[in-house]
Amino acid sequence: MVRISRSALLNCFPGLNRITMSLLYTISKSGLPASVYLFSKESSEKQIEKQIEIEKQK
């Protein structure tokens, strides 16, 4: 999201810049980034648990 907000294209078009910043702010406020992060961590934990179980069985 930071890369998008620093784009040279957005600096040339103030209207597009305003809309993009508003959209990014709305997404950030929604909690979606945190949900994606937590989901990815949960997935990683399950993979680690499976690997530990495989190692224990050997």
Backbone hydrogen bonds in HBPLUS format (Angstrom, degrees):
<---DONOR---> <-ACCEPTOR-->    atom                        ^
c    i                          cat <-CA-CA->   ^        H-A-AA   ^      H-
h    n   atom  resd res      DA  || num        DHA   H-A  angle D-A-AA Bond
n    s   type  num  typ     dist DA aas  dist angle  dist       angle   num
A0005-SER N   A0001-MET O   3.03 MM   4  6.30 161.0  2.07 148.0 153.0     1
A0006-ARG N   A0002-VAL O   3.04 MM   4  6.24 134.3  2.25 146.4 157.9     2
A0007-SER N   A0004-ILE O   3.21 MM   3  5.30 166.7  2.23 110.4 113.1     3
A0011-ASN N   A0008-ALA O   3.14 MM   3  5.14 124.9  2.46  94.1 108.2     4
A0012-CYS N   A0009-LEU O   3.18 MM   3  5.32 134.3  2.40  98.0 109.9     5
A0017-ASN N   A0013-PHE O   2.94 MM   4  6.15 155.7  2.00 154.3 162.4     6
A0018-ARG N   A0014-PRO O   2.91 MM   4  6.11 158.6  1.96 148.0 152.3     7
A0019-ILE N   A0015-GLY O   3.08 MM   4  6.33 163.7  2.11 149.3 153.2     8
A0020-THR N   A0016-LEU O   2.90 MM   4  6.02 163.6  1.92 149.8 154.8     9
A0021-MET N   A0017-ASN O   2.91 MM   4  6.06 164.5  1.94 152.8 157.0    10
A0022-SER N   A0018-ARG O   2.99 MM   4  6.13 156.1  2.05 144.7 151.6    11
A0023-LEU N   A0019-ILE O   2.92 MM   4  6.16 158.2  1.97 149.6 155.5    12
A0024-LEU N   A0020-THR O   2.87 MM   4  6.10 165.8  1.89 154.9 158.6    13
A0025-TYR N   A0021-MET O   2.90 MM   4  6.01 155.9  1.96 145.3 152.2    14
A0026-THR N   A0022-SER O   2.95 MM   4  6.15 156.6  2.01 145.9 152.2    15
A0027-ILE N   A0023-LEU O   2.95 MM   4  6.21 161.2  1.98 153.1 157.9    16
A0028-SER N   A0024-LEU O   2.94 MM   4  6.10 159.7  1.98 146.2 152.1    17
A0029-LYS N   A0025-TYR O   2.94 MM   4  6.13 155.9  2.00 148.6 154.8    18
A0030-SER N   A0026-THR O   3.09 MM   4  6.18 134.0  2.31 140.3 151.8    19
A0030-SER N   A0027-ILE O   3.21 MM   3  5.18 133.1  2.45  94.7 107.2    20
A0035-SER N   A0031-GLY O   3.00 MM   4  6.25 157.0  2.05 153.0 160.1    21
A0036-VAL N   A0032-LEU O   2.96 MM   4  6.18 161.7  1.99 158.9 162.8    22
A0037-TYR N   A0033-PRO O   3.02 MM   4  6.22 157.7  2.08 144.7 151.0    23
A0038-LEU N   A0034-ALA O   2.91 MM   4  6.14 167.8  1.93 154.6 157.2    24
A0039-PHE N   A0035-SER O   2.92 MM   4  6.05 158.3  1.97 147.5 153.9    25
A0040-SER N   A0036-VAL O   2.98 MM   4  6.16 156.3  2.03 146.8 152.9    26
A0041-LYS N   A0037-TYR O   3.01 MM   4  6.28 153.3  2.09 149.9 157.4    27
A0042-GLU N   A0038-LEU O   2.94 MM   4  6.14 156.6  2.00 148.6 154.8    28
A0043-SER N   A0039-PHE O   3.03 MM   4  6.25 155.6  2.09 146.2 152.4    29
A0044-SER N   A0040-SER O   3.04 MM   4  6.27 153.7  2.11 142.3 149.2    30
A0045-GLU N   A0041-LYS O   2.94 MM   4  6.21 153.5  2.01 148.9 155.8    31
A0046-LYS N   A0042-GLU O   3.13 MM   4  6.42 155.4  2.19 147.4 153.0    32
A0047-GLN N   A0043-SER O   3.16 MM   4  6.47 155.2  2.23 146.8 153.0    33
A0048-ILE N   A0044-SER O   3.02 MM   4  6.28 155.1  2.08 149.3 156.0    34
A0049-GLU N   A0045-GLU O   2.92 MM   4  6.17 161.1  1.96 151.6 156.7    35
A0050-LYS N   A0046-LYS O   3.00 MM   4  6.22 157.4  2.05 147.1 152.8    36
A0051-GLN N   A0047-GLN O   3.02 MM   4  6.24 157.0  2.08 144.8 150.9    37
A0052-ILE N   A0048-ILE O   2.92 MM   4  6.21 155.3  1.98 151.7 158.3    38
A0053-GLU N   A0049-GLU O   3.01 MM   4  6.25 158.4  2.05 148.9 154.4    39
A0054-ILE N   A0050-LYS O   2.96 MM   4  6.24 154.8  2.03 148.9 155.8    40
A0055-GLU N   A0051-GLN O   2.97 MM   4  6.20 159.3  2.02 148.5 153.8    41
A0056-LYS N   A0052-ILE O   2.92 MM   4  6.15 149.1  2.02 147.2 155.8    42
A0057-GLN N   A0053-GLU O   3.14 MM   4  6.33 144.3  2.27 142.8 151.2    43
A0058-LYS N   A0055-GLU O   3.32 MM   3  5.41 146.9  2.44  98.8 107.8    44
